[in-house]
Amino acid sequence: MNNVNKTLYIPLYAKALVSKRGLFIKDERAEKIWETEGFALKGKSKSKWLAYYLGIRAAVFDDWVKEKIKEMPDAAVVHIGCGLDSRVERVGAIDVRWYDLDFPEVIEERKRFFNEADNYKMLSGNATRCDWIQEIQSDSIIVIMEGVSMYIPEDELCTLFARLSESFESVALLTDCYSVFAAKMSKYRNPINDVGVSTVYGIDEPQRLSVGSISFCTEHEMTPKNYINELPGIEKSIFEKLYAGKFASKLYKLFEYKK
């Protein structure tokens, strides 16, 4: 795998860790994969504080997906940049058409641990080339882009959003983003540097991705208080200073779009 694809091991480790500690999400699949296939992470990428942050991020995306499935019962779910994530299992999407999309080498790795079913398919491809769209059997989609946008230039994100607008009657999309400042700082302090990634992108104005009939609708809280409160005593205080303060809110954003 190239270095960007190797970043999938960082959230996998995080989900395995928080699940094992009984925090935020329950992900037995991540625990099992990590125990048997653990990648040799180092430095900041194996920080428990980062793991807590990524665990909360996963829980926030899970909550959003569950809500959107209720609102859009006929929609298909498309998880762009799925890596080895087991969200389809965590949210209990048994009767939902679900597509996990990632680069061919990632999907090849993923197929070692997951099996396709009538309602569940794994798609190989580059998200911004959009040829995978023809595989989606639905006029309505719920799109998850967790930990993805920072690796895609803005013009390519706009191309993706435009194709989604052209191809589907209704779209709900949630994506986390770096700010432009965070992207500039990432070359010095980002855990992804530990797996060889140095180029990332940021977005300060979410409306810049409003293309076609897809428009920015709201910004979500990245680290909700109810999840932070699951942390014990001193860990809660330290985490709030590291990942939930005013400075952190200027670095990481969570944007929702719709058509």
TORKOL-4160 file (C-alpha; in steps of 0.2 Angstrom, whole numbers, padded with zeros to 4 digits, m for minus):
259
<pt num="1" X="0000" Y="0000" Z="0000"/>
<pt num="2" X="0006" Y="0018" Z="m0003"/>
<pt num="3" X="0008" Y="0029" Z="0012"/>
<pt num="4" X="m0009" Y="0037" Z="0011"/>
<pt num="5" X="m0017" Y="0020" Z="0012"/>
<pt num="6" X="m0007" Y="0015" Z="0027"/>
<pt num="7" X="m0016" Y="0029" Z="0037"/>
<pt num="8" X="m0030" Y="0017" Z="0038"/>
<pt num="9" X="m0021" Y="0008" Z="0052"/>
<pt num="10" X="m0021" Y="0023" Z="0063"/>
<pt num="11" X="m0040" Y="0024" Z="0065"/>
<pt num="12" X="m0041" Y="0005" Z="0066"/>
<pt num="13" X="m0029" Y="0005" Z="0081"/>
<pt num="14" X="m0040" Y="0019" Z="0089"/>
<pt num="15" X="m0056" Y="0010" Z="0087"/>
<pt num="16" X="m0049" Y="m0007" Z="0094"/>
<pt num="17" X="m0042" Y="0003" Z="0109"/>
<pt num="18" X="m0057" Y="0012" Z="0114"/>
<pt num="19" X="m0068" Y="m0003" Z="0111"/>
<pt num="20" X="m0057" Y="m0014" Z="0122"/>
<pt num="21" X="m0058" Y="0000" Z="0135"/>
<pt num="22" X="m0077" Y="0001" Z="0134"/>
<pt num="23" X="m0077" Y="0019" Z="0127"/>
<pt num="24" X="m0088" Y="0028" Z="0114"/>
<pt num="25" X="m0090" Y="0013" Z="0102"/>
<pt num="26" X="m0091" Y="m0006" Z="0103"/>
<pt num="27" X="m0081" Y="m0013" Z="0089"/>
<pt num="28" X="m0076" Y="m0031" Z="0091"/>
<pt num="29" X="m0071" Y="m0033" Z="0073"/>
<pt num="30" X="m0058" Y="m0019" Z="0075"/>
<pt num="31" X="m0051" Y="m0027" Z="0091"/>
<pt num="32" X="m0049" Y="m0044" Z="0082"/>
<pt num="33" X="m0041" Y="m0037" Z="0067"/>
<pt num="34" X="m0029" Y="m0027" Z="0077"/>
<pt num="35" X="m0024" Y="m0041" Z="0088"/>
<pt num="36" X="m0020" Y="m0053" Z="0073"/>
<pt num="37" X="m0014" Y="m0041" Z="0060"/>
<pt num="38" X="m0008" Y="m0025" Z="0070"/>
<pt num="39" X="0003" Y="m0013" Z="0060"/>
<pt num="40" X="0019" Y="m0007" Z="0068"/>
<pt num="41" X="0013" Y="0011" Z="0072"/>
<pt num="42" X="0025" Y="0023" Z="0081"/>
<pt num="43" X="0026" Y="0040" Z="0089"/>
<pt num="44" X="0010" Y="0051" Z="0089"/>
<pt num="45" X="0000" Y="0039" Z="0078"/>
<pt num="46" X="m0001" Y="0027" Z="0093"/>
<pt num="47" X="m0005" Y="0040" Z="0106"/>
<pt num="48" X="m0020" Y="0036" Z="0117"/>
<pt num="49" X="m0026" Y="0054" Z="0116"/>
<pt num="50" X="m0027" Y="0053" Z="0097"/>
<pt num="51" X="m0036" Y="0036" Z="0099"/>
<pt num="52" X="m0049" Y="0044" Z="0110"/>
<pt num="53" X="m0051" Y="0058" Z="0097"/>
<pt num="54" X="m0053" Y="0046" Z="0083"/>
<pt num="55" X="m0065" Y="0035" Z="0093"/>
<pt num="56" X="m0076" Y="0050" Z="0097"/>
<pt num="57" X="m0076" Y="0055" Z="0079"/>
<pt num="58" X="m0081" Y="0037" Z="0074"/>
<pt num="59" X="m0096" Y="0038" Z="0086"/>
<pt num="60" X="m0101" Y="0055" Z="0079"/>
<pt num="61" X="m0101" Y="0048" Z="0062"/>
<pt num="62" X="m0111" Y="0032" Z="0068"/>
<pt num="63" X="m0124" Y="0043" Z="0076"/>
<pt num="64" X="m0126" Y="0053" Z="0060"/>
<pt num="65" X="m0128" Y="0038" Z="0049"/>
<pt num="66" X="m0141" Y="0030" Z="0060"/>
<pt num="67" X="m0151" Y="0046" Z="0060"/>
<pt num="68" X="m0150" Y="0048" Z="0041"/>
<pt num="69" X="m0155" Y="0030" Z="0038"/>
<pt num="70" X="m0171" Y="0034" Z="0048"/>
<pt num="71" X="m0174" Y="0050" Z="0038"/>
<pt num="72" X="m0170" Y="0042" Z="0021"/>
<pt num="73" X="m0175" Y="0023" Z="0023"/>
<pt num="74" X="m0174" Y="0020" Z="0004"/>
<pt num="75" X="m0156" Y="0028" Z="0002"/>
<pt num="76" X="m0140" Y="0018" Z="0000"/>
<pt num="77" X="m0125" Y="0021" Z="0011"/>
<pt num="78" X="m0108" Y="0025" Z="0003"/>
<pt num="79" X="m0093" Y="0025" Z="0014"/>
<pt num="80" X="m0079" Y="0033" Z="0004"/>
<pt num="81" X="m0062" Y="0028" Z="0011"/>
<pt num="82" X="m0068" Y="0014" Z="0021"/>
<pt num="83" X="m0052" Y="0007" Z="0025"/>
<pt num="84" X="m0054" Y="m0008" Z="0037"/>
<pt num="85" X="m0069" Y="0001" Z="0046"/>
<pt num="86" X="m0083" Y="m0010" Z="0052"/>
<pt num="87" X="m0096" Y="0004" Z="0053"/>
<pt num="88" X="m0109" Y="m0006" Z="0043"/>
<pt num="89" X="m0109" Y="m0018" Z="0058"/>
<pt num="90" X="m0108" Y="m0005" Z="0071"/>
<pt num="91" X="m0124" Y="0004" Z="0066"/>
<pt num="92" X="m0133" Y="m0012" Z="0062"/>
<pt num="93" X="m0137" Y="m0009" Z="0044"/>
<pt num="94" X="m0143" Y="m0026" Z="0040"/>
<pt num="95" X="m0157" Y="m0021" Z="0028"/>
<pt num="96" X="m0148" Y="m0006" Z="0021"/>
<pt num="97" X="m0139" Y="m0006" Z="0004"/>
<pt num="98" X="m0122" Y="m0002" Z="0009"/>
<pt num="99" X="m0106" Y="0001" Z="m0002"/>
<pt num="100" X="m0089" Y="0002" Z="0006"/>
<pt num="101" X="m0077" Y="0011" Z="m0006"/>
<pt num="102" X="m0058" Y="0012" Z="m0006"/>
<pt num="103" X="m0042" Y="0010" Z="m0017"/>
<pt num="104" X="m0040" Y="m0007" Z="m0025"/>
<pt num="105" X="m0026" Y="m0012" Z="m0013"/>
<pt num="106" X="m0036" Y="m0007" Z="0002"/>
<pt num="107" X="m0051" Y="m0017" Z="m0004"/>
<pt num="108" X="m0040" Y="m0032" Z="m0007"/>
<pt num="109" X="m0034" Y="m0031" Z="0011"/>
<pt num="110" X="m0052" Y="m0028" Z="0017"/>
<pt num="111" X="m0058" Y="m0044" Z="0009"/>
<pt num="112" X="m0048" Y="m0054" Z="0020"/>
<pt num="113" X="m0059" Y="m0049" Z="0035"/>
<pt num="114" X="m0076" Y="m0044" Z="0027"/>
<pt num="115" X="m0088" Y="m0054" Z="0016"/>
<pt num="116" X="m0100" Y="m0046" Z="0003"/>
<pt num="117" X="m0119" Y="m0050" Z="0005"/>
<pt num="118" X="m0135" Y="m0046" Z="m0005"/>
<pt num="119" X="m0135" Y="m0028" Z="0003"/>
<pt num="120" X="m0117" Y="m0026" Z="0006"/>
<pt num="121" X="m0104" Y="m0023" Z="m0008"/>
<pt num="122" X="m0086" Y="m0017" Z="m0008"/>
<pt num="123" X="m0080" Y="m0006" Z="m0022"/>
<pt num="124" X="m0063" Y="m0003" Z="m0028"/>
<pt num="125" X="m0058" Y="0013" Z="m0035"/>
<pt num="126" X="m0053" Y="0031" Z="m0034"/>
<pt num="127" X="m0067" Y="0042" Z="m0026"/>
<pt num="128" X="m0064" Y="0057" Z="m0036"/>
<pt num="129" X="m0063" Y="0048" Z="m0053"/>
<pt num="130" X="m0081" Y="0044" Z="m0050"/>
<pt num="131" X="m0083" Y="0028" Z="m0061"/>
<pt num="132" X="m0089" Y="0019" Z="m0046"/>
<pt num="133" X="m0105" Y="0029" Z="m0045"/>
<pt num="134" X="m0113" Y="0018" Z="m0059"/>
<pt num="135" X="m0112" Y="0003" Z="m0047"/>
<pt num="136" X="m0124" Y="0012" Z="m0034"/>
<pt num="137" X="m0141" Y="0005" Z="m0036"/>
<pt num="138" X="m0151" Y="0019" Z="m0029"/>
<pt num="139" X="m0158" Y="0037" Z="m0033"/>
<pt num="140" X="m0154" Y="0042" Z="m0015"/>
<pt num="141" X="m0138" Y="0041" Z="m0005"/>
<pt num="142" X="m0130" Y="0044" Z="0012"/>
<pt num="143" X="m0111" Y="0048" Z="0010"/>
<pt num="144" X="m0098" Y="0046" Z="0023"/>
<pt num="145" X="m0081" Y="0054" Z="0021"/>
<pt num="146" X="m0072" Y="0051" Z="0037"/>
<pt num="147" X="m0054" Y="0055" Z="0037"/>
<pt num="148" X="m0054" Y="0057" Z="0018"/>
<pt num="149" X="m0056" Y="0075" Z="0013"/>
<pt num="150" X="m0038" Y="0081" Z="0019"/>
<pt num="151" X="m0030" Y="0070" Z="0006"/>
<pt num="152" X="m0040" Y="0077" Z="m0009"/>
<pt num="153" X="m0037" Y="0094" Z="m0017"/>
<pt num="154" X="m0052" Y="0106" Z="m0016"/>
<pt num="155" X="m0055" Y="0105" Z="m0035"/>
<pt num="156" X="m0056" Y="0086" Z="m0035"/>
<pt num="157" X="m0068" Y="0087" Z="m0020"/>
<pt num="158" X="m0079" Y="0099" Z="m0030"/>
<pt num="159" X="m0078" Y="0087" Z="m0045"/>
<pt num="160" X="m0084" Y="0073" Z="m0034"/>
<pt num="161" X="m0098" Y="0084" Z="m0027"/>
<pt num="162" X="m0104" Y="0089" Z="m0044"/>
<pt num="163" X="m0105" Y="0071" Z="m0050"/>
<pt num="164" X="m0115" Y="0066" Z="m0034"/>
<pt num="165" X="m0127" Y="0081" Z="m0038"/>
<pt num="166" X="m0129" Y="0075" Z="m0056"/>
<pt num="167" X="m0131" Y="0057" Z="m0052"/>
<pt num="168" X="m0143" Y="0056" Z="m0037"/>
<pt num="169" X="m0160" Y="0064" Z="m0033"/>
<pt num="170" X="m0155" Y="0066" Z="m0015"/>
<pt num="171" X="m0139" Y="0066" Z="m0006"/>
<pt num="172" X="m0134" Y="0068" Z="0012"/>
<pt num="173" X="m0115" Y="0069" Z="0015"/>
<pt num="174" X="m0104" Y="0071" Z="0031"/>
<pt num="175" X="m0086" Y="0075" Z="0030"/>
<pt num="176" X="m0073" Y="0080" Z="0042"/>
<pt num="177" X="m0060" Y="0093" Z="0036"/>
<pt num="178" X="m0044" Y="0101" Z="0041"/>
<pt num="179" X="m0043" Y="0120" Z="0041"/>
<pt num="180" X="m0030" Y="0128" Z="0030"/>
<pt num="181" X="m0020" Y="0132" Z="0045"/>
<pt num="182" X="m0021" Y="0114" Z="0051"/>
<pt num="183" X="m0015" Y="0108" Z="0034"/>
<pt num="184" X="0000" Y="0119" Z="0035"/>
<pt num="185" X="0004" Y="0114" Z="0052"/>
<pt num="186" X="0002" Y="0095" Z="0048"/>
<pt num="187" X="0020" Y="0094" Z="0041"/>
<pt num="188" X="0026" Y="0097" Z="0059"/>
<pt num="189" X="0014" Y="0089" Z="0071"/>
<pt num="190" X="0002" Y="0077" Z="0062"/>
<pt num="191" X="0002" Y="0058" Z="0067"/>
<pt num="192" X="0000" Y="0054" Z="0049"/>
<pt num="193" X="0018" Y="0059" Z="0046"/>
<pt num="194" X="0023" Y="0043" Z="0056"/>
<pt num="195" X="0017" Y="0033" Z="0041"/>
<pt num="196" X="0025" Y="0044" Z="0028"/>
<pt num="197" X="0011" Y="0056" Z="0023"/>
<pt num="198" X="0016" Y="0074" Z="0021"/>
<pt num="199" X="0004" Y="0082" Z="0009"/>
<pt num="200" X="m0014" Y="0087" Z="0015"/>
<pt num="201" X="m0027" Y="0100" Z="0011"/>
<pt num="202" X="m0038" Y="0111" Z="0021"/>
<pt num="203" X="m0054" Y="0120" Z="0019"/>
<pt num="204" X="m0060" Y="0136" Z="0029"/>
<pt num="205" X="m0076" Y="0140" Z="0019"/>
<pt num="206" X="m0087" Y="0125" Z="0018"/>
<pt num="207" X="m0098" Y="0134" Z="0005"/>
<pt num="208" X="m0084" Y="0132" Z="m0007"/>
<pt num="209" X="m0089" Y="0114" Z="m0009"/>
<pt num="210" X="m0107" Y="0119" Z="m0013"/>
<pt num="211" X="m0108" Y="0114" Z="m0031"/>
<pt num="212" X="m0122" Y="0109" Z="m0042"/>
<pt num="213" X="m0138" Y="0106" Z="m0031"/>
<pt num="214" X="m0127" Y="0100" Z="m0017"/>
<pt num="215" X="m0126" Y="0114" Z="m0003"/>
<pt num="216" X="m0118" Y="0116" Z="0014"/>
<pt num="217" X="m0131" Y="0115" Z="0027"/>
<pt num="218" X="m0123" Y="0114" Z="0044"/>
<pt num="219" X="m0107" Y="0112" Z="0055"/>
<pt num="220" X="m0107" Y="0098" Z="0068"/>
<pt num="221" X="m0098" Y="0097" Z="0085"/>
<pt num="222" X="m0083" Y="0086" Z="0082"/>
<pt num="223" X="m0081" Y="0081" Z="0101"/>
<pt num="224" X="m0098" Y="0081" Z="0109"/>
<pt num="225" X="m0098" Y="0083" Z="0128"/>
<pt num="226" X="m0108" Y="0067" Z="0131"/>
<pt num="227" X="m0093" Y="0057" Z="0124"/>
<pt num="228" X="m0080" Y="0067" Z="0132"/>
<pt num="229" X="m0089" Y="0063" Z="0149"/>
<pt num="230" X="m0085" Y="0045" Z="0146"/>
<pt num="231" X="m0067" Y="0048" Z="0150"/>
<pt num="232" X="m0062" Y="0046" Z="0168"/>
<pt num="233" X="m0056" Y="0061" Z="0179"/>
<pt num="234" X="m0039" Y="0068" Z="0173"/>
<pt num="235" X="m0040" Y="0060" Z="0156"/>
<pt num="236" X="m0056" Y="0070" Z="0153"/>
<pt num="237" X="m0047" Y="0086" Z="0158"/>
<pt num="238" X="m0032" Y="0082" Z="0147"/>
<pt num="239" X="m0042" Y="0077" Z="0132"/>
<pt num="240" X="m0053" Y="0093" Z="0133"/>
<pt num="241" X="m0037" Y="0104" Z="0132"/>
<pt num="242" X="m0029" Y="0094" Z="0118"/>
<pt num="243" X="m0044" Y="0090" Z="0107"/>
<pt num="244" X="m0060" Y="0100" Z="0113"/>
<pt num="245" X="m0054" Y="0117" Z="0116"/>
<pt num="246" X="m0055" Y="0133" Z="0106"/>
<pt num="247" X="m0038" Y="0130" Z="0097"/>
<pt num="248" X="m0044" Y="0112" Z="0092"/>
<pt num="249" X="m0060" Y="0119" Z="0085"/>
<pt num="250" X="m0050" Y="0130" Z="0073"/>
<pt num="251" X="m0041" Y="0115" Z="0066"/>
<pt num="252" X="m0054" Y="0102" Z="0063"/>
<pt num="253" X="m0071" Y="0104" Z="0056"/>
<pt num="254" X="m0086" Y="0093" Z="0053"/>
<pt num="255" X="m0097" Y="0098" Z="0038"/>
<pt num="256" X="m0114" Y="0092" Z="0032"/>
<pt num="257" X="m0120" Y="0094" Z="0014"/>
<pt num="258" X="m0136" Y="0090" Z="0006"/>
<pt num="259" X="m0146" Y="0089" Z="m0010"/>
